[in-house]
């Protein structure tokens, strides 16, 4: 099929590269000319494991342009995968989505094109996008569309750091449309993934347990709500184990053993039962806020989702509270943070717990030093106000510090020579924000080991 992807962020670039690898003819539209030049040269503007390798594998069927007409005209499927960040009131900012839909409506030519909302959008946005497409089409062509296009929803469920794996070997594919033709086209588009008939990349082998992938074909509103419901549930699960972790700390229980014993229940499962400083990234915070706001428009409260957000914010404050309890005074203390990306294997800094914690510590008068093995370059560009706090190495974070906080679970940090680093600190306080270090080993080495929760 001829496919167009509007937007080359995490979702758009992953979608385009994977569909091209599967054999489709893909054009990615990106308004940032510098980004397009980088992609044409085979260099990914985002850090995602194996992305450059997949771009090379798919290069013959993958093009990048700044012009909507080059990608949209004659396309069988057009994915809109633009950012929809949160506004202060919790609603998503849909300016980029509106602009993309207007441009697609101007250049769509038929005979039949499925326009797919790949961005995470509020329930009902499919109908809104359809109206924008129709208005734009009428302005450009001077007539009403006659079956040239239909709108569908195809939410993504990607985990940054393993986005290519999640695209090629997904748990499920969800498509929603009120037009049966759209469902048929998308079913055909995804057939190689659904049946797992494609030859896997050598760098991303197919797991032995992967078989036929389930497809959920439903209406527009249901597909949109599935995305929000799934992300909110995962956010709740993380906040729940953090709530239990706080109780574990009070009663002297080991939260890691509690999480393990709970997750072995097949009805619950171990994934996302990971206590620590909480979730971040582009999805959970934005999607839970949007879900609460949407529910409010229908006079419906969502106290469980709201509580998950409150618990997550509290986890970040707990880092500062633990340091205050241990050091008594933070003002003037040198405190190091290991990790800036919201999770390992990505350079994404959106809603990063580390940045929030750093800002809180600075507000308390601390001398904060920072390090990340991958995200430092992006951090310098996106947060020039804090770039002066960066260290060139993880080891420099320990030098003369009163406390070090491990915030992001990079393997780089787990492999540090912790015994050698301890004597370089002024006060050997170590706060493990991800419960990923061996507590007994750290104490034997001489650290005053702390953690968030039990």
C-alpha positions as CSV (number, residue, x, y, z in Angstrom):
1,X,0.0,0.0,0.0
2,X,0.9,3.6,-0.4
3,X,1.2,5.1,3.1
4,X,1.7,8.6,4.4
5,X,2.8,9.4,8.0
6,X,2.4,13.0,9.1
7,X,4.8,13.7,12.0
8,X,8.2,11.9,12.8
9,X,8.2,11.9,16.5
10,X,8.4,8.6,18.5
11,X,5.1,7.3,17.2
12,X,5.3,8.6,13.6
13,X,8.9,7.6,12.9
14,X,8.4,4.1,14.4
15,X,5.2,3.6,12.4
16,X,6.7,4.7,9.2
17,X,9.9,2.7,9.5
18,X,8.1,-0.5,10.5
19,X,5.5,-0.3,7.7
20,X,8.2,0.4,5.1
21,X,10.2,-2.6,6.5
22,X,7.0,-4.7,6.0
23,X,6.9,-3.8,2.3
24,X,4.6,-0.8,2.1
25,X,5.6,2.4,0.2
26,X,5.9,5.0,3.0
27,X,6.3,8.8,2.9
28,X,6.8,10.6,6.1
29,X,5.9,14.3,6.2
30,X,7.8,16.5,8.7
31,X,7.8,20.3,8.7
32,X,11.2,20.6,10.4
33,X,13.6,20.7,7.4
34,X,16.6,19.9,9.6
35,X,14.9,16.8,10.9
36,X,14.1,15.7,7.3
37,X,17.7,16.2,6.2
38,X,18.9,14.1,9.2
39,X,16.4,11.3,8.3
40,X,17.3,11.3,4.7
41,X,20.9,10.7,5.8
42,X,19.7,7.7,7.8
43,X,20.1,9.4,11.2
44,X,17.2,9.2,13.6
45,X,16.6,12.5,15.5
46,X,15.4,10.4,18.5
47,X,17.2,7.8,20.6
48,X,15.5,4.5,20.1
49,X,17.4,1.2,20.0
50,X,17.8,-0.2,16.5
51,X,16.0,2.7,14.8
52,X,19.0,3.6,12.6
53,X,19.4,0.0,11.6
54,X,15.7,-0.3,10.7
55,X,15.9,3.0,8.7
56,X,18.7,1.4,6.7
57,X,16.8,-1.8,6.1
58,X,13.7,0.1,4.9
59,X,15.4,2.9,3.0
60,X,14.3,1.8,-0.5
61,X,10.6,2.1,0.5
62,X,10.9,5.1,2.9
63,X,11.0,8.8,2.0
64,X,11.0,12.0,4.0
65,X,9.6,15.3,2.9
66,X,8.4,18.7,4.2
67,X,5.5,18.8,1.6
68,X,2.1,17.3,2.5
69,X,1.2,16.9,-1.2
70,X,4.1,14.5,-1.8
71,X,2.8,12.1,0.8
72,X,-0.9,12.5,1.0
73,X,-1.8,12.6,-2.7
74,X,-2.9,9.1,-3.8
75,X,-2.2,7.5,-0.5
76,X,-4.2,4.5,0.6
77,X,-3.6,5.3,4.3
78,X,-2.6,8.6,6.0
79,X,-1.5,8.4,9.6
80,X,-1.6,11.6,11.6
81,X,1.0,11.2,14.4
82,X,1.6,14.7,15.7
83,X,2.1,15.8,19.3
84,X,-0.9,16.6,21.5
85,X,0.7,17.9,24.7
86,X,-1.3,18.9,27.8
87,X,-2.7,22.4,28.3
88,X,-2.8,23.9,31.8
89,X,-6.5,22.8,32.2
90,X,-5.7,19.2,31.4
91,X,-7.1,19.2,27.9
92,X,-4.7,18.2,25.1
93,X,-3.4,20.9,22.8
94,X,-4.9,20.0,19.4
95,X,-3.4,22.8,17.3
96,X,-0.9,20.5,15.6
97,X,-3.7,18.0,14.9
98,X,-6.0,20.6,13.4
99,X,-3.2,21.9,11.2
100,X,-2.3,18.4,10.0
101,X,-5.9,17.5,9.3
102,X,-6.4,20.7,7.3
103,X,-3.3,19.9,5.2
104,X,-4.4,16.4,4.6
105,X,-7.9,17.5,3.6
106,X,-6.4,19.9,1.0
107,X,-4.3,17.2,-0.7
108,X,-6.3,13.9,-0.4
109,X,-7.2,12.7,-3.9
110,X,-8.8,9.3,-3.4
111,X,-10.1,7.1,-4.8
112,X,-10.3,6.1,-1.2
113,X,-8.0,7.1,1.6
114,X,-8.2,6.1,5.3
115,X,-7.1,9.0,7.5
116,X,-6.0,7.5,10.8
117,X,-5.7,9.3,14.1
118,X,-2.5,7.8,15.5
119,X,-2.0,10.7,18.0
120,X,-3.6,10.2,21.4
121,X,-6.7,12.4,21.2
122,X,-9.9,13.0,23.3
123,X,-12.9,10.8,22.8
124,X,-14.9,12.3,19.9
125,X,-11.8,13.6,18.1
126,X,-12.4,11.3,15.1
127,X,-15.6,13.1,14.3
128,X,-13.9,16.5,14.8
129,X,-11.1,15.5,12.4
130,X,-13.6,14.3,9.9
131,X,-15.3,17.7,10.0
132,X,-12.0,19.5,9.5
133,X,-11.0,17.2,6.6
134,X,-14.4,17.9,4.9
135,X,-14.2,21.7,5.3
136,X,-10.6,21.7,4.0
137,X,-11.4,19.5,1.1
138,X,-14.4,21.7,0.1
139,X,-12.3,24.9,0.3
140,X,-9.7,23.3,-2.0
141,X,-11.9,21.5,-4.5
142,X,-15.1,23.6,-4.4
143,X,-17.3,20.5,-3.8
144,X,-18.2,18.1,-1.1
145,X,-16.2,14.9,-0.8
146,X,-17.9,11.9,-2.3
147,X,-16.4,8.9,-0.5
148,X,-12.8,10.0,-1.1
149,X,-11.8,9.4,2.5
150,X,-13.0,8.1,5.9
151,X,-11.5,8.6,9.4
152,X,-10.3,5.8,11.7
153,X,-8.6,5.6,15.1
154,X,-5.5,3.3,15.5
155,X,-4.1,4.1,19.0
156,X,-0.5,3.1,19.7
157,X,0.7,1.1,22.7
158,X,4.4,1.6,22.4
159,X,7.0,1.6,25.2
160,X,9.8,4.0,24.4
161,X,13.0,2.0,24.4
162,X,11.3,-1.0,22.8
163,X,9.0,0.8,20.4
164,X,10.2,-1.2,17.3
165,X,9.6,-4.5,19.1
166,X,6.2,-3.4,20.3
167,X,5.2,-2.4,16.7
168,X,6.4,-5.7,15.1
169,X,5.3,-8.0,17.9
170,X,2.3,-6.2,19.6
171,X,0.0,-7.5,22.3
172,X,-2.9,-6.4,20.0
173,X,-3.8,-4.0,17.3
174,X,-6.8,-1.7,17.9
175,X,-8.6,-0.1,15.0
176,X,-11.9,1.9,15.2
177,X,-14.0,3.4,12.5
178,X,-17.6,3.9,11.6
179,X,-16.9,3.1,8.0
180,X,-16.5,-0.7,7.2
181,X,-14.1,0.1,4.3
182,X,-11.6,1.7,6.7
183,X,-11.6,-1.4,8.9
184,X,-11.0,-3.6,5.8
185,X,-8.1,-1.4,4.5
186,X,-6.4,-1.3,7.9
187,X,-6.8,-5.1,8.3
188,X,-5.0,-5.6,5.1
189,X,-2.3,-3.0,6.0
190,X,-1.5,-4.9,9.2
191,X,-1.9,-8.4,7.8
192,X,1.9,-9.2,7.9
193,X,1.9,-8.3,11.7
194,X,-1.4,-10.0,12.4
195,X,-0.3,-13.3,10.9
196,X,3.4,-12.8,11.7
197,X,4.3,-13.7,8.1
198,X,7.2,-11.2,7.7
199,X,10.8,-12.1,8.0
200,X,12.1,-10.6,11.3
201,X,15.0,-8.1,11.3
202,X,18.2,-9.9,12.4
203,X,18.5,-7.3,15.2
204,X,14.9,-7.8,16.4
205,X,14.2,-11.6,16.2
206,X,10.7,-12.8,16.7
207,X,10.1,-14.2,20.2
208,X,9.2,-17.9,20.2
209,X,5.9,-17.3,22.0
210,X,4.6,-14.8,19.5
211,X,1.8,-16.2,17.4
212,X,-1.2,-14.6,15.6
213,X,-1.8,-11.1,16.9
214,X,-5.3,-10.2,18.0
215,X,-7.1,-7.3,16.3
216,X,-9.8,-5.4,18.0
217,X,-12.1,-3.8,15.3
218,X,-14.6,-1.4,16.8
219,X,-16.2,2.0,16.5
220,X,-14.3,5.3,16.6
221,X,-15.3,6.3,20.2
222,X,-14.5,2.9,21.6
223,X,-11.0,2.8,20.0
224,X,-10.2,6.3,21.4
225,X,-11.4,5.3,24.9
226,X,-9.4,2.0,24.8
227,X,-6.2,4.0,24.6
228,X,-7.0,6.2,27.6
229,X,-8.4,3.3,29.6
230,X,-5.2,1.3,29.1
231,X,-2.8,4.0,29.9
232,X,-4.8,5.1,33.0
233,X,-4.8,1.5,34.2
234,X,-1.1,1.2,34.0
235,X,-0.6,4.5,35.7
236,X,-2.9,3.4,38.5
237,X,-1.0,0.1,38.8
238,X,2.3,2.0,39.3
239,X,0.8,4.4,41.8
240,X,-0.9,1.6,43.6
241,X,2.4,-0.3,44.3
242,X,3.9,3.0,45.4
243,X,1.1,3.5,47.8
244,X,1.7,0.1,49.2
245,X,5.4,0.9,49.3
246,X,4.8,3.8,51.6
247,X,2.9,1.5,54.0
248,X,5.6,-1.1,53.7
249,X,8.1,1.4,54.9
250,X,6.0,2.2,57.9
251,X,5.5,-1.4,59.0
252,X,9.0,-2.7,58.1
253,X,8.0,-4.8,55.1
254,X,10.2,-5.3,52.0
255,X,8.2,-3.7,49.1
256,X,10.1,-5.6,46.5
257,X,9.0,-8.9,48.0
258,X,5.5,-7.5,48.4
259,X,5.5,-6.6,44.7
260,X,6.9,-9.9,43.7
261,X,4.4,-11.9,45.8
262,X,1.5,-9.8,44.4
263,X,2.6,-10.0,40.8
264,X,2.8,-13.8,40.8
265,X,-1.0,-13.8,40.9
266,X,-1.9,-14.4,37.3
267,X,-4.9,-12.1,37.6
268,X,-2.5,-9.2,38.5
269,X,0.9,-9.9,36.8
270,X,4.3,-8.4,37.7
271,X,4.5,-5.8,34.9
272,X,4.2,-2.2,36.2
273,X,4.4,-3.3,39.8
274,X,7.6,-1.3,40.1
275,X,8.0,0.9,43.2
276,X,10.0,4.0,43.0
277,X,9.8,7.7,42.1
278,X,6.8,7.1,39.8
279,X,6.0,7.4,36.2
280,X,6.9,10.1,33.7
281,X,7.1,10.5,29.9
282,X,4.7,11.8,27.3
283,X,1.7,9.5,27.9
284,X,0.6,8.8,31.4
285,X,0.5,12.3,32.8
286,X,-1.1,13.7,29.7
287,X,-3.6,10.9,29.2
288,X,-4.8,10.7,32.8
289,X,-5.3,14.5,32.8
290,X,-7.3,14.3,29.5
291,X,-9.4,11.4,30.8
292,X,-10.4,13.3,33.9
293,X,-11.1,16.4,31.9
294,X,-13.2,14.6,29.4
295,X,-15.2,12.8,32.1
296,X,-15.8,16.2,33.7
297,X,-17.4,17.4,30.5
298,X,-20.0,14.7,31.0
299,X,-20.4,15.5,34.8
300,X,-18.5,12.3,35.7
301,X,-15.8,12.1,38.4
302,X,-12.8,9.7,38.2
303,X,-11.4,9.7,41.7
304,X,-9.3,6.6,41.2
305,X,-7.4,8.2,38.2
306,X,-7.1,11.4,40.1
307,X,-5.6,9.6,43.1
308,X,-3.1,7.9,40.9
309,X,-1.9,11.3,39.7
310,X,-1.7,12.6,43.3
311,X,0.3,9.6,44.4
312,X,2.7,10.0,41.5
313,X,3.4,13.7,42.4
314,X,3.9,12.7,46.0
315,X,6.6,10.1,45.1
316,X,8.8,12.9,43.6
317,X,8.3,15.0,46.8
318,X,9.3,12.0,48.9
319,X,12.8,12.1,47.4
320,X,13.3,15.6,48.9
321,X,11.6,14.6,52.1
322,X,13.9,11.6,52.6
323,X,17.0,13.7,52.0
324,X,15.7,16.3,54.5
325,X,15.1,13.6,57.1
326,X,18.7,12.2,56.5
327,X,20.7,15.4,56.0
328,X,18.5,17.7,58.2
329,X,19.5,20.7,56.0
330,X,19.6,20.7,52.2
331,X,20.6,24.3,51.6
332,X,24.1,24.5,50.4
333,X,24.4,20.7,50.1
334,X,25.8,19.1,46.9
335,X,23.3,16.5,45.7
336,X,23.8,14.4,42.6
337,X,21.1,12.9,40.4
338,X,21.9,9.9,38.2
339,X,19.6,9.9,35.2
340,X,17.5,12.5,33.4
341,X,15.4,10.6,30.9
342,X,12.1,9.5,32.3
343,X,13.1,5.8,31.7
344,X,16.1,3.9,30.4
345,X,16.7,3.3,26.6
346,X,15.3,6.7,25.6
347,X,16.4,10.3,25.6
348,X,12.8,11.6,26.2
349,X,12.7,14.2,29.0
350,X,9.0,14.9,28.9
351,X,7.5,14.9,32.5
352,X,10.9,13.5,33.7
353,X,10.8,12.8,37.5
354,X,14.5,13.7,37.6
355,X,13.9,17.2,36.3
356,X,11.0,17.7,38.8
357,X,13.2,16.5,41.7
358,X,16.1,18.7,40.6
359,X,13.9,21.8,40.5
360,X,12.5,21.0,44.0
361,X,16.1,20.6,45.3
362,X,17.3,23.8,43.8
363,X,14.3,25.6,45.3
364,X,15.5,24.3,48.7
365,X,18.9,25.8,48.0
366,X,20.8,22.6,47.1
367,X,23.8,22.6,44.8
368,X,22.5,20.0,42.2
369,X,24.7,18.1,39.8
370,X,23.2,15.9,37.0
371,X,24.2,13.1,34.6
372,X,22.6,11.0,32.0
373,X,24.5,8.6,29.6
374,X,22.2,9.3,26.6
375,X,19.9,12.3,27.3
376,X,22.5,14.9,28.2
377,X,22.6,16.4,24.7
378,X,18.8,16.7,24.5
379,X,18.8,18.1,28.0
380,X,21.2,20.9,27.0
381,X,19.0,21.9,24.1
382,X,15.6,21.6,25.9
383,X,16.7,22.9,29.4
384,X,19.5,25.4,28.9
385,X,18.5,27.0,32.2
386,X,19.7,23.8,33.9
387,X,22.5,22.7,31.6
388,X,25.1,24.2,33.8
389,X,24.4,21.5,36.4
390,X,25.5,18.7,34.1
391,X,28.5,16.6,34.8
392,X,30.5,14.9,32.0
393,X,30.6,11.5,33.8
394,X,28.6,9.6,36.4
395,X,31.7,9.5,38.6
396,X,31.8,13.3,38.8
397,X,28.3,13.3,40.3
398,X,29.8,11.5,43.4
399,X,32.7,13.9,43.8
400,X,32.3,15.8,47.2
401,X,28.5,15.1,47.2
402,X,26.4,14.9,50.3
403,X,23.9,12.6,48.6
404,X,23.4,10.8,45.3
405,X,20.0,9.8,44.0
406,X,19.6,7.1,41.4
407,X,16.6,8.3,39.4
408,X,16.8,6.4,36.0
409,X,17.5,2.7,35.9
410,X,20.3,2.8,33.3
411,X,22.4,-0.3,33.2
412,X,25.4,2.1,33.0
413,X,24.7,3.1,36.6
414,X,24.1,-0.5,37.8
415,X,27.6,-1.4,36.6
416,X,29.4,1.5,38.3
417,X,32.3,0.7,40.7
418,X,30.3,1.7,43.8
419,X,33.0,0.8,46.2
420,X,35.5,3.0,44.5
421,X,33.1,5.9,44.3
422,X,32.1,6.0,48.0
423,X,35.3,7.6,49.3
424,X,34.9,10.5,46.9
425,X,31.7,11.6,48.6
426,X,31.6,14.0,51.5
427,X,28.6,12.2,53.0
428,X,27.9,8.7,51.7
429,X,24.1,9.0,51.4
430,X,22.6,7.0,48.6
431,X,18.9,7.2,47.7
432,X,17.8,4.4,45.3
433,X,14.8,5.9,43.5
434,X,14.1,2.7,41.6
435,X,14.8,-0.1,44.1
436,X,17.3,-1.5,41.6
437,X,20.5,-1.7,43.7
438,X,21.4,-4.5,46.2
439,X,20.6,-2.7,49.5
440,X,22.7,-5.1,51.6
441,X,25.7,-4.8,49.3
442,X,25.5,-1.0,49.4
443,X,25.3,-1.0,53.2
444,X,28.3,-3.3,53.4
445,X,30.3,-0.9,51.2
446,X,29.5,1.8,53.7
447,X,26.7,3.7,52.1
448,X,23.8,5.1,54.1
449,X,21.3,3.4,51.8
450,X,17.8,4.9,51.5
451,X,14.9,4.1,49.2
452,X,11.5,5.6,48.3
453,X,8.9,3.6,50.2
454,X,9.6,0.2,51.9
